[in-house]
Amino acid sequence: MEIVKTKLNHTNSKSKAELISYISPNLTDQKSPSLIFVPGGSYTHIDLAQAEKVALRLESFGYQVSVLRYSLVDEVQPLYPAPLIELAEAMDITHQNAEKWQVDVNQIILMGFSVGGHIVSNFNNNWNAAWLSSQTHLASTTLQPFATILGFPVITPNDGFPDAKTLAKWTTHPQQLAADQNATKDNAPTFIWATADDQLVPSQNAVDYFLALQALQVPTELHLYQHGPHGMALADETTAYDNHHVDHRIATWLTTALAWLHELK
């Protein structure tokens, strides 16, 4: 396996944004689907060690995986739209390296946990927006995802996270980041999972985005598990910080999501 790190956000010298790609050569000439994973961390930090474990698990299922280390609030303020532009850059890098990495550019999946889900859902709303193409100088055909996966996502500031002081560091236009209110019929199919009693990011976030996509007739699936703390990731011993983050029933979300992706092909 080769690990490739590519600097992002060259316009801001304080940003440490980068794309970390885990490239495993295929045993045949067949191209693999690609997945860009956007971890959580409240826009203040990213646990890259845990993110790597998630990436390697997905790699074991035949995906070429990259992790987006996006800009944080202590690097860029207001933060937005930097993370969306950085994800667009990540899409472009994947396209540029498609032959070398043996990637099928028609099957680029975006996956986000927590605020990573906030980035992915808002990107899904904006991949063909004129402002994003203008700022990145990239065609919408390069930015179009095949599908998205959201785990315990932040969706809208109207659903209990974050507080007003924190939100002011994210954006000066809060309603532009309410992903449920800005979805379009062009959104890529989306798989969502969360736990009903999440004490940090209320599960209403996941429900509201699901309902918004359903209203637009975007293929969408929601799995809302009864109990579990925020940040369960793979929900097994691989990524758990403690025993509360291990639940083998919830851990089936991954194989369920991969089966859902297979149905879309």
CORGICOR-V374408 format. One record per helix or strand of 2 or more residues. SS is the DSSP state (H for helix, E for strand). FROM is the first residue (numbers start at 1). LEN is the number of residues. Records with the same first field share a line. If there is no record, write none. Layout:
SS = FROM-LEN / FROM-LEN
This chain:
E = 2-6 / 18-6 / 32-7 / 64-6 / 103-11 / 147-5 / 189-7 / 220-6
H = 48-12 / 82-15 / 98-4 / 115-12 / 130-7 / 140-4 / 157-3 / 164-7 / 174-4 / 179-3 / 204-12 / 243-3 / 250-15
